[in-house]
Amino acid sequence: MHRHRVNTHVTSAHTRAAAAALDAGGDGRPYVDLMRNQAALTAREMVHCAHEVHAGIGYMVESDVHLFTNAAKRWQYDFGDATENNGSIVAAITRIYEGA
Protein backbone atom coordinates (compact mmCIF):
# COMPACT_ATOMS: atom_id res chain seq x y z
CA MET A 1 0.00 0.00 0.00
CA HIS A 2 2.97 2.34 0.47
CA ARG A 3 4.41 1.89 -3.02
CA HIS A 4 2.70 5.11 -4.14
CA ARG A 5 4.82 7.02 -1.61
CA VAL A 6 8.00 5.40 -2.90
CA ASN A 7 6.98 6.06 -6.51
CA THR A 8 6.31 9.71 -5.71
CA HIS A 9 9.77 10.10 -4.18
CA VAL A 10 11.46 8.30 -7.08
CA THR A 11 9.65 10.56 -9.57
CA SER A 12 10.81 13.58 -7.59
CA ALA A 13 14.40 12.28 -7.53
CA HIS A 14 14.41 11.79 -11.31
CA THR A 15 12.99 15.28 -11.76
CA ARG A 16 15.73 16.81 -9.59
CA ALA A 17 18.41 14.80 -11.44
CA ALA A 18 17.10 16.03 -14.79
CA ALA A 19 17.06 19.63 -13.57
CA ALA A 20 20.60 19.34 -12.19
CA ALA A 21 21.90 17.84 -15.45
CA LEU A 22 20.24 20.57 -17.51
CA ASP A 23 21.45 23.32 -15.15
CA ALA A 24 25.00 21.98 -15.45
CA GLY A 25 24.75 22.17 -19.24
CA GLY A 26 24.78 18.40 -19.64
CA ASP A 27 22.54 16.04 -21.52
CA GLY A 28 19.42 15.80 -19.41
CA ARG A 29 17.49 13.64 -21.87
CA PRO A 30 18.13 10.31 -20.12
CA TYR A 31 16.99 11.81 -16.81
CA VAL A 32 13.93 13.38 -18.40
CA ASP A 33 12.96 10.06 -19.97
CA LEU A 34 13.47 8.26 -16.66
CA MET A 35 11.29 10.87 -14.99
CA ARG A 36 8.61 10.46 -17.67
CA ASN A 37 8.54 6.68 -17.20
CA GLN A 38 8.39 6.96 -13.44
CA ALA A 39 5.74 9.72 -13.51
CA ALA A 40 3.47 7.59 -15.69
CA LEU A 41 3.95 4.64 -13.31
CA THR A 42 3.28 6.87 -10.30
CA ALA A 43 0.07 8.23 -11.84
CA ARG A 44 -1.15 4.69 -12.53
CA GLU A 45 -0.33 3.53 -8.99
CA MET A 46 -1.97 6.57 -7.39
CA VAL A 47 -5.20 5.98 -9.31
CA HIS A 48 -5.21 2.33 -8.35
CA CYS A 49 -4.65 3.07 -4.64
CA ALA A 50 -7.25 5.86 -4.57
CA HIS A 51 -9.87 3.61 -6.10
CA GLU A 52 -9.09 0.79 -3.70
CA VAL A 53 -9.28 3.02 -0.64
CA HIS A 54 -12.39 4.97 -1.61
CA ALA A 55 -14.27 1.96 -2.98
CA GLY A 56 -13.36 0.04 0.15
CA ILE A 57 -15.11 2.59 2.34
CA GLY A 58 -18.01 3.04 -0.09
CA TYR A 59 -17.20 6.67 -0.73
CA MET A 60 -16.63 6.77 -4.51
CA VAL A 61 -19.80 8.68 -5.40
CA GLU A 62 -19.43 11.38 -2.74
CA SER A 63 -15.74 12.05 -3.43
CA ASP A 64 -13.89 13.62 -6.35
CA VAL A 65 -11.78 10.54 -7.07
CA HIS A 66 -13.07 10.45 -10.63
CA LEU A 67 -11.72 13.96 -11.29
CA PHE A 68 -8.26 12.98 -10.10
CA THR A 69 -8.51 9.76 -12.09
CA ASN A 70 -9.19 11.69 -15.28
CA ALA A 71 -6.22 13.98 -14.64
CA ALA A 72 -3.91 11.07 -13.82
CA LYS A 73 -4.96 9.21 -16.96
CA ARG A 74 -4.12 12.30 -19.03
CA TRP A 75 -0.73 12.50 -17.30
CA GLN A 76 -0.01 8.89 -18.22
CA TYR A 77 -0.60 9.69 -21.89
CA ASP A 78 1.25 13.02 -21.70
CA PHE A 79 4.36 11.37 -20.28
CA GLY A 80 4.46 8.93 -23.16
CA ASP A 81 4.72 5.24 -23.67
CA ALA A 82 7.31 3.30 -21.68
CA THR A 83 8.59 1.64 -24.87
CA GLU A 84 9.29 5.02 -26.47
CA ASN A 85 10.90 6.42 -23.32
CA ASN A 86 13.01 3.30 -22.82
CA GLY A 87 14.26 3.58 -26.41
CA SER A 88 15.30 7.17 -25.75
CA ILE A 89 17.03 6.16 -22.52
CA VAL A 90 19.00 3.40 -24.26
CA ALA A 91 19.97 5.75 -27.09
CA ALA A 92 21.16 8.41 -24.61
CA ILE A 93 23.15 5.90 -22.56
CA THR A 94 24.71 4.55 -25.74
CA ARG A 95 25.70 8.10 -26.78
CA ILE A 96 27.22 8.75 -23.37
CA TYR A 97 29.05 5.41 -23.36
CA GLU A 98 30.43 5.90 -26.88
CA GLY A 99 31.36 9.49 -26.13
CA ALA A 100 29.22 10.96 -28.86
N, C-alpha and C positions, 0 to 999 in steps of 0.2 A: 504494500500500500504506500510505501514511502519512496517508490522509484520516481514519482513525479517530482519530488524535491531534489533528488539527485540529478535528474534530467535537466531541471531548471538551472542548477548550479553548473552543470557541464556546458549547457548552452551559453550561459554567462561567461564562463571561462574561455570558450572558443571566440566569443564576441570580443572580449578584452585582448586575446592574442591577435586577432585580426586587426584590431585598432592599433595595437602596439607595432605590428609589422608594417602597417601602412604609414604610421607616424614616423617610423624609422627610415622610410623610403624603400623598404623592401617589397618583396612580392607577397602580398597579402591574400592572393587568390586561394591557396590551399586552405588557409584559415577561414576564409569566408565560406568556402564550400563545406568545410567541416561544420561550421556554425549553421549553415543552411540545412544540412542533413540532421543535425541534432535538434534544431528548432522545429523541424517537421515532426520528428519523433516525439519531442516534448509536447507539442500541440495534440498529437494523437493520444498520448498517455493521459494528458490532463482531461480531455473529453471523456475518455473511458472511465477514469476515476470519478469525475463529477457525476456521470450518469449512474455509476454503481452506488455512490453515496446517496444521491438524491432519490433514486428509485427505491433504494433500500429503506428509506424512511417515508416513502409515499408522498414526496414533496415536489415531484416533477412539474405538475400543472401550476402550482402556486409560485414557483421560482422562475428565474430568468435563465436557467441552464441552457435552454434552446438558443437564446441569443448568443451566449458564449460559444456554444457548439458551432453555430454558423460562422462566427468569426474565426474560430480555430480551424475549421475546415478550409476556409479561404486561405489562412496562413499556410496550411499544408501545401496547397497548390501554388501559392506565391513563392514558397521556398524551393520549389522544384522537386523533380523526381530523384530518388536516391541513386538510380542508375546513372543519370546525367551528372549529378554532383560527384559521384565516385569516379567517373571517367575524368572529370576535371581535376580531382585530387591526384589521381595516378599520373596524369599528364604533368601537373605542376611538380610533383615529387621527382618524376623522371627528369624534367628540366633542371631542377636543383641538383640532382645527383650527377647529371652529365655536364653540369656547369654552363648550361646554355642560358 
